[in-house]
Amino acid sequence: MPISFGLACPACGTLHLINRSFDRGRLTPLSRSDCVYTMECISCGKRICFSKHDLKAYSVSSLNFTTGYARRGQYTATQPVSTNNQSRSRNATEMS
Ligand SMILES: [Zn+2]
């Protein structure tokens, strides 16, 4: 299962994978300094405004990875590495 950063539509839940979306020019940067973009949902047409901080890693099928989007229920959000308990306690030890 490929993992890619993406953004799920808040209205219909369709996941848009950013790696392909950028190439297709679906995203419109509003301000490069703020990393803010708008995107039109491929499924319901809703205008989504987001920043790079809103992107999360999702596990999708190879087919969805190729098409660049996945319907609700066809993707799984993966846990960010930064919330891992072991790495957090190790960092705390190094800082003390
Ligand atoms: Zn939508």
Backbone and ligand atoms as CSV (ligand in chain L), in Angstrom:
chain,resi,resn,atom,element,x,y,z
A,1,MET,N,N,0.856,-1.205,0.000
A,1,MET,CA,C,0.000,0.000,0.000
A,1,MET,C,C,0.882,1.241,0.000
A,2,PRO,N,N,0.896,2.012,-1.071
A,2,PRO,CA,C,1.691,3.253,-1.106
A,2,PRO,C,C,1.199,4.247,-0.066
A,3,ILE,N,N,2.121,5.039,0.439
A,3,ILE,CA,C,1.780,6.097,1.383
A,3,ILE,C,C,2.109,7.433,0.739
A,4,SER,N,N,1.153,8.364,0.816
A,4,SER,CA,C,1.363,9.669,0.209
A,4,SER,C,C,0.702,10.740,1.058
A,5,PHE,N,N,1.232,11.936,1.011
A,5,PHE,CA,C,0.591,13.047,1.687
A,5,PHE,C,C,-0.632,13.477,0.887
A,6,GLY,N,N,-1.698,13.804,1.608
A,6,GLY,CA,C,-2.911,14.210,0.936
A,6,GLY,C,C,-3.799,15.031,1.839
A,7,LEU,N,N,-4.925,15.441,1.268
A,7,LEU,CA,C,-5.890,16.273,1.978
A,7,LEU,C,C,-7.280,15.720,1.701
A,8,ALA,N,N,-8.020,15.428,2.777
A,8,ALA,CA,C,-9.368,14.899,2.624
A,8,ALA,C,C,-10.369,16.046,2.566
A,9,CYS,N,N,-11.315,15.972,1.632
A,9,CYS,CA,C,-12.346,17.000,1.503
A,9,CYS,C,C,-13.228,16.978,2.745
A,10,PRO,N,N,-13.413,18.131,3.420
A,10,PRO,CA,C,-14.236,18.154,4.627
A,10,PRO,C,C,-15.712,17.927,4.332
A,11,ALA,N,N,-16.132,18.111,3.092
A,11,ALA,CA,C,-17.549,17.971,2.754
A,11,ALA,C,C,-17.919,16.537,2.400
A,12,CYS,N,N,-17.136,15.884,1.547
A,12,CYS,CA,C,-17.514,14.562,1.061
A,12,CYS,C,C,-16.506,13.474,1.447
A,13,GLY,N,N,-15.343,13.870,1.974
A,13,GLY,CA,C,-14.392,12.875,2.447
A,13,GLY,C,C,-13.449,12.347,1.386
A,14,THR,N,N,-13.562,12.832,0.161
A,14,THR,CA,C,-12.654,12.377,-0.891
A,14,THR,C,C,-11.232,12.847,-0.603
A,15,LEU,N,N,-10.295,11.909,-0.657
A,15,LEU,CA,C,-8.898,12.232,-0.386
A,15,LEU,C,C,-8.189,12.619,-1.677
A,16,HIS,N,N,-7.478,13.736,-1.640
A,16,HIS,CA,C,-6.700,14.185,-2.793
A,16,HIS,C,C,-5.228,14.040,-2.456
A,17,LEU,N,N,-4.517,13.246,-3.242
A,17,LEU,CA,C,-3.095,13.052,-3.005
A,17,LEU,C,C,-2.328,14.201,-3.627
A,18,ILE,N,N,-1.479,14.804,-2.848
A,18,ILE,CA,C,-0.825,16.042,-3.259
A,18,ILE,C,C,0.270,15.789,-4.288
A,19,ASN,N,N,0.926,14.657,-4.259
A,19,ASN,CA,C,2.018,14.419,-5.189
A,19,ASN,C,C,1.555,14.513,-6.637
A,20,ARG,N,N,0.381,13.970,-6.930
A,20,ARG,CA,C,-0.151,14.015,-8.294
A,20,ARG,C,C,-0.859,15.339,-8.552
A,21,SER,N,N,-1.532,15.860,-7.550
A,21,SER,CA,C,-2.332,17.060,-7.750
A,21,SER,C,C,-1.474,18.236,-8.161
A,22,PHE,N,N,-0.293,18.347,-7.575
A,22,PHE,CA,C,0.587,19.450,-7.927
A,22,PHE,C,C,0.967,19.364,-9.401
A,23,ASP,N,N,1.259,18.146,-9.862
A,23,ASP,CA,C,1.669,17.979,-11.248
A,23,ASP,C,C,0.556,18.361,-12.210
A,24,ARG,N,N,-0.671,18.108,-11.830
A,24,ARG,CA,C,-1.794,18.362,-12.725
A,24,ARG,C,C,-2.254,19.822,-12.676
A,25,GLY,N,N,-1.685,20.588,-11.767
A,25,GLY,CA,C,-2.057,21.987,-11.698
A,25,GLY,C,C,-3.424,22.228,-11.095
A,26,ARG,N,N,-3.925,21.276,-10.313
A,26,ARG,CA,C,-5.229,21.478,-9.683
A,26,ARG,C,C,-5.139,22.434,-8.505
A,27,LEU,N,N,-3.929,22.588,-7.944
A,27,LEU,CA,C,-3.766,23.432,-6.771
A,27,LEU,C,C,-3.352,24.833,-7.188
A,28,THR,N,N,-3.923,25.806,-6.531
A,28,THR,CA,C,-3.594,27.192,-6.815
A,28,THR,C,C,-2.938,27.819,-5.594
A,29,PRO,N,N,-1.639,28.116,-5.672
A,29,PRO,CA,C,-1.005,28.745,-4.519
A,29,PRO,C,C,-1.479,30.182,-4.351
A,30,LEU,N,N,-1.947,30.508,-3.156
A,30,LEU,CA,C,-2.377,31.871,-2.859
A,30,LEU,C,C,-1.186,32.720,-2.441
A,31,SER,N,N,-0.323,32.107,-1.646
A,31,SER,CA,C,0.853,32.816,-1.162
A,31,SER,C,C,1.943,31.798,-0.877
A,32,ARG,N,N,3.010,31.867,-1.621
A,32,ARG,CA,C,4.072,30.878,-1.443
A,32,ARG,C,C,4.733,31.008,-0.072
A,33,SER,N,N,4.809,32.217,0.437
A,33,SER,CA,C,5.478,32.408,1.722
A,33,SER,C,C,4.699,31.733,2.849
A,34,ASP,N,N,3.353,31.737,2.739
A,34,ASP,CA,C,2.546,31.121,3.778
A,34,ASP,C,C,2.207,29.669,3.456
A,35,CYS,N,N,2.580,29.208,2.272
A,35,CYS,CA,C,2.272,27.847,1.858
A,35,CYS,C,C,0.772,27.576,1.923
A,36,VAL,N,N,-0.013,28.538,1.466
A,36,VAL,CA,C,-1.460,28.378,1.472
A,36,VAL,C,C,-1.941,28.112,0.046
A,37,TYR,N,N,-2.815,27.123,-0.082
A,37,TYR,CA,C,-3.291,26.728,-1.400
A,37,TYR,C,C,-4.811,26.579,-1.389
A,38,THR,N,N,-5.398,26.683,-2.563
A,38,THR,CA,C,-6.798,26.307,-2.708
A,38,THR,C,C,-6.890,25.180,-3.723
A,39,MET,N,N,-7.905,24.355,-3.578
A,39,MET,CA,C,-8.083,23.208,-4.463
A,39,MET,C,C,-9.573,22.936,-4.592
A,40,GLU,N,N,-10.002,22.586,-5.790
A,40,GLU,CA,C,-11.403,22.244,-5.995
A,40,GLU,C,C,-11.559,20.740,-5.880
A,41,CYS,N,N,-12.477,20.321,-5.004
A,41,CYS,CA,C,-12.676,18.883,-4.791
A,41,CYS,C,C,-13.077,18.222,-6.097
A,42,ILE,N,N,-12.414,17.123,-6.437
A,42,ILE,CA,C,-12.680,16.429,-7.696
A,42,ILE,C,C,-14.036,15.741,-7.674
A,43,SER,N,N,-14.585,15.521,-6.473
A,43,SER,CA,C,-15.833,14.784,-6.339
A,43,SER,C,C,-17.047,15.699,-6.215
A,44,CYS,N,N,-17.001,16.655,-5.268
A,44,CYS,CA,C,-18.187,17.481,-5.001
A,44,CYS,C,C,-18.000,18.924,-5.447
A,45,GLY,N,N,-16.790,19.300,-5.863
A,45,GLY,CA,C,-16.571,20.645,-6.374
A,45,GLY,C,C,-16.361,21.691,-5.303
A,46,LYS,N,N,-16.315,21.276,-4.035
A,46,LYS,CA,C,-16.113,22.242,-2.952
A,46,LYS,C,C,-14.717,22.844,-3.041
A,47,ARG,N,N,-14.620,24.151,-2.784
A,47,ARG,CA,C,-13.341,24.857,-2.774
A,47,ARG,C,C,-12.698,24.636,-1.415
A,48,ILE,N,N,-11.521,24.042,-1.395
A,48,ILE,CA,C,-10.835,23.747,-0.144
A,48,ILE,C,C,-9.623,24.652,-0.021
A,49,CYS,N,N,-9.509,25.335,1.107
A,49,CYS,CA,C,-8.350,26.167,1.389
A,49,CYS,C,C,-7.525,25.478,2.472
A,50,PHE,N,N,-6.227,25.351,2.238
A,50,PHE,CA,C,-5.412,24.622,3.201
A,50,PHE,C,C,-3.966,25.094,3.116
A,51,SER,N,N,-3.204,24.745,4.112
A,51,SER,CA,C,-1.766,24.985,4.096
A,51,SER,C,C,-1.055,23.637,4.153
A,52,LYS,N,N,0.240,23.658,3.956
A,52,LYS,CA,C,0.997,22.405,3.976
A,52,LYS,C,C,0.905,21.714,5.333
A,53,HIS,N,N,0.617,22.492,6.401
A,53,HIS,CA,C,0.506,21.904,7.732
A,53,HIS,C,C,-0.745,21.040,7.854
A,54,ASP,N,N,-1.707,21.232,6.954
A,54,ASP,CA,C,-2.939,20.451,7.003
A,54,ASP,C,C,-2.776,19.094,6.331
A,55,LEU,N,N,-1.701,18.898,5.608
A,55,LEU,CA,C,-1.500,17.635,4.899
A,55,LEU,C,C,-1.120,16.530,5.872
A,56,LYS,N,N,-1.685,15.343,5.642
A,56,LYS,CA,C,-1.367,14.184,6.470
A,56,LYS,C,C,-0.974,13.026,5.561
A,57,ALA,N,N,-0.281,12.064,6.142
A,57,ALA,CA,C,0.128,10.887,5.381
A,57,ALA,C,C,-1.002,9.869,5.373
A,58,TYR,N,N,-1.315,9.370,4.197
A,58,TYR,CA,C,-2.377,8.381,4.052
A,58,TYR,C,C,-1.853,7.162,3.312
A,59,SER,N,N,-2.377,6.019,3.698
A,59,SER,CA,C,-2.075,4.775,3.011
A,59,SER,C,C,-3.219,4.474,2.046
A,60,VAL,N,N,-2.882,4.331,0.766
A,60,VAL,CA,C,-3.907,4.112,-0.253
A,60,VAL,C,C,-3.513,2.927,-1.124
A,61,SER,N,N,-4.440,2.462,-1.957
A,61,SER,CA,C,-4.136,1.377,-2.870
A,61,SER,C,C,-3.281,1.901,-4.024
A,62,SER,N,N,-2.651,0.999,-4.734
A,62,SER,CA,C,-1.820,1.400,-5.872
A,62,SER,C,C,-2.645,2.109,-6.931
A,63,LEU,N,N,-3.892,1.669,-7.116
A,63,LEU,CA,C,-4.757,2.298,-8.114
A,63,LEU,C,C,-5.062,3.739,-7.720
A,64,ASN,N,N,-5.423,3.943,-6.445
A,64,ASN,CA,C,-5.727,5.292,-5.986
A,64,ASN,C,C,-4.491,6.176,-6.009
A,65,PHE,N,N,-3.333,5.588,-5.737
A,65,PHE,CA,C,-2.088,6.346,-5.791
A,65,PHE,C,C,-1.845,6.842,-7.213
A,66,THR,N,N,-2.189,6.014,-8.207
A,66,THR,CA,C,-1.980,6.381,-9.600
A,66,THR,C,C,-2.959,7.454,-10.050
A,67,THR,N,N,-4.227,7.313,-9.639
A,67,THR,CA,C,-5.237,8.281,-10.069
A,67,THR,C,C,-5.113,9.595,-9.311
A,68,GLY,N,N,-4.554,9.560,-8.099
A,68,GLY,CA,C,-4.318,10.794,-7.362
A,68,GLY,C,C,-5.397,11.134,-6.352
A,69,TYR,N,N,-6.433,10.295,-6.254
A,69,TYR,CA,C,-7.454,10.544,-5.236
A,69,TYR,C,C,-8.092,9.230,-4.809
A,70,ALA,N,N,-8.773,9.293,-3.654
A,70,ALA,CA,C,-9.428,8.105,-3.139
A,70,ALA,C,C,-10.726,8.505,-2.456
A,71,ARG,N,N,-11.757,7.710,-2.653
A,71,ARG,CA,C,-13.046,7.977,-2.029
A,71,ARG,C,C,-12.980,7.653,-0.539
A,72,ARG,N,N,-13.964,8.190,0.205
A,72,ARG,CA,C,-14.052,7.896,1.621
A,72,ARG,C,C,-14.129,6.381,1.829
A,73,GLY,N,N,-13.315,5.870,2.739
A,73,GLY,CA,C,-13.307,4.443,3.009
A,73,GLY,C,C,-12.244,3.690,2.227
A,74,GLN,N,N,-11.626,4.351,1.235
A,74,GLN,CA,C,-10.596,3.702,0.422
A,74,GLN,C,C,-9.190,4.069,0.870
A,75,TYR,N,N,-9.077,4.839,1.956
A,75,TYR,CA,C,-7.759,5.248,2.433
A,75,TYR,C,C,-7.701,5.159,3.950
A,76,THR,N,N,-6.475,5.086,4.467
A,76,THR,CA,C,-6.262,4.999,5.904
A,76,THR,C,C,-5.215,6.027,6.314
A,77,ALA,N,N,-5.541,6.834,7.294
A,77,ALA,CA,C,-4.565,7.801,7.791
A,77,ALA,C,C,-3.485,7.057,8.570
A,78,THR,N,N,-2.233,7.376,8.301
A,78,THR,CA,C,-1.126,6.741,9.008
A,78,THR,C,C,-0.680,7.614,10.172
A,79,GLN,N,N,-0.126,6.976,11.199
A,79,GLN,CA,C,0.308,7.713,12.377
A,79,GLN,C,C,1.591,8.480,12.079
A,80,PRO,N,N,1.622,9.766,12.395
A,80,PRO,CA,C,2.867,10.523,12.228
A,80,PRO,C,C,3.947,9.989,13.146
A,81,VAL,N,N,5.171,9.974,12.651
A,81,VAL,CA,C,6.282,9.438,13.430
A,81,VAL,C,C,6.530,10.290,14.678
A,82,SER,N,N,6.232,11.583,14.597
A,82,SER,CA,C,6.563,12.503,15.690
A,82,SER,C,C,5.767,12.213,16.951
A,83,THR,N,N,4.634,11.489,16.852
A,83,THR,CA,C,3.832,11.215,18.035
A,83,THR,C,C,4.232,9.898,18.693
A,84,ASN,N,N,5.260,9.260,18.140
A,84,ASN,CA,C,5.718,7.999,18.726
A,84,ASN,C,C,6.264,8.210,20.136
A,85,ASN,N,N,5.809,7.401,21.074
A,85,ASN,CA,C,6.205,7.590,22.475
A,85,ASN,C,C,7.700,7.388,22.676
A,86,GLN,N,N,8.283,6.420,21.971
A,86,GLN,CA,C,9.695,6.116,22.168
A,86,GLN,C,C,10.575,7.285,21.716
A,87,SER,N,N,10.264,7.869,20.554
A,87,SER,CA,C,11.093,8.957,20.064
A,87,SER,C,C,10.941,10.189,20.951
A,88,ARG,N,N,9.718,10.361,21.523
A,88,ARG,CA,C,9.488,11.535,22.347
A,88,ARG,C,C,10.303,11.434,23.643
A,89,SER,N,N,10.312,10.242,24.241
A,89,SER,CA,C,11.052,10.086,25.496
A,89,SER,C,C,12.555,10.153,25.245
A,90,ARG,N,N,12.987,9.659,24.055
A,90,ARG,CA,C,14.390,9.736,23.730
A,90,ARG,C,C,14.831,11.190,23.547
A,91,ASN,N,N,13.991,11.983,22.901
A,91,ASN,CA,C,14.294,13.395,22.716
A,91,ASN,C,C,14.386,14.105,24.077
A,92,ALA,N,N,13.465,13.757,24.966
A,92,ALA,CA,C,13.463,14.406,26.284
A,92,ALA,C,C,14.768,14.086,27.024
A,93,THR,N,N,15.252,12.851,26.859
A,93,THR,CA,C,16.496,12.460,27.537
A,93,THR,C,C,17.680,13.227,26.979
A,94,GLU,N,N,17.686,13.388,25.649
A,94,GLU,CA,C,18.796,14.105,25.029
A,94,GLU,C,C,18.828,15.576,25.419
A,95,MET,N,N,17.651,16.138,25.660
A,95,MET,CA,C,17.599,17.570,25.961
A,95,MET,C,C,17.945,17.884,27.419
A,96,SER,N,N,17.802,16.904,28.309
A,96,SER,CA,C,18.038,17.189,29.722
A,96,SER,C,C,19.527,17.142,30.073
L,1,ZN,ZN,ZN,-15.653,16.951,-1.739
